[in-house]
Amino acid sequence: MNHEIKEEYLATLNNLELKEARRLIHFLAGYAMVVGGEENVMEMILKEVSEIKEKGY
């Protein structure tokens, strides 16, 4: 992987505003639904959110 792209990627993610993060989540979920199936992606998201809340991230 290109090191410069990785640095820019991480810096971009670390500096997202809440509104931007929500939009990105919707975009990525929509893309994943096309690739991996809508129900699978919804289940994955629900599981991940549950774990995040449980661990207090």
DRENKOLSE-383992 format. One record per atom (N, C-alpha, C): x, y, z; residue in three letters. Coordinates in steps of 0.05 Angstrom, whole numbers, plus 5000, padded with zeros to 4 digits. Layout:
XYZala/...
//
This chain:
501749765000met/500050005000met/501850255000met/501050454985asn/502450704984asn/502450835012asn/504750895023his/505051005050his/503751285052his/504051445032glu/502851715032glu/499751705033glu/498651525017ile/495751495017ile/494751395044ile/496251205056lys/495451095082lys/495551325103lys/497551485103glu/497751705122glu/495451905119glu/494851975094glu/492652155088glu/489952035097glu/489651785091tyr/487251635099tyr/486851645129tyr/488851575144leu/488651575173leu/488151855185leu/489552055174ala/489152325183ala/486352425177ala/485352345154thr/482552425146thr/480552305165thr/480852045170leu/478951905188leu/479052025216leu/481452085226asn/481752185253asn/480752465256asn/480252605234asn/479352885236asn/476552925226asn/474952715223leu/472252745214leu/470452865235leu/468653045227glu/466553145244glu/464452935246glu/462752945266leu/460652745270leu/458852725245leu/458052945234lys/456352945210lys/457652805187lys/460252865183glu/461752735162glu/462052435167glu/462552355192ala/462752075198ala/460251925193ala/457952045200arg/455351915195arg/454951875165arg/455552075149arg/455252055120arg/457051835109arg/459451825119leu/461351625109leu/460351345116leu/459351305140ile/458251045149ile/455950965130ile/454151145124his/451951085105his/452951005078his/454951155068phe/456151105042phe/457450825041phe/459050765061leu/460450505062leu/458550275066leu/456450315083ala/454450105087ala/452950055061ala/452250265046gly/450950225021gly/452650075001gly/455150145000tyr/456949994982tyr/457249704990tyr/457549655016ala/457749385026ala/455249225021ala/452949345022met/450449205017met/450249104989met/451349264970val/451349174942val/453248934939val/455548944952val/457548734950val/456848484967val/455948534991gly/455748305010gly/452948235018gly/450948365008gly/448248305015gly/447248485038gly/444948595034glu/443748795052glu/443448685080glu/442248455083glu/441748345110glu/444348285125glu/446348175111asn/448948115124asn/450248365134asn/450148575119val/451448825127val/449948945151val/447248945150met/445749055173met/446348905199met/446548635197glu/447248475220glu/450048535230glu/451948575212met/454648635219met/454748905234met/453349105223ile/453349375235ile/452049365263ile/449849225266leu/448549205292leu/450349075312leu/451748865304lys/453648725322lys/455948905330lys/457049055311glu/459249225317glu/458449455335glu/456149575330val/455149795347val/454749695376val/453649455378ser/453149335404ser/455849305419ser/457849205406glu/460449165418glu/461749435426glu/461449635409ile/462549895415ile/461250015440ile/458549995442lys/457150095465lys/457949935490lys/458249675488glu/458949505510glu/461749575521glu/463549625503lys/466349675511lys/466749975517lys/464850145510gly/465050425517gly/466950585500gly/467250515475tyr/468950665457tyr/467750935450tyr/
//
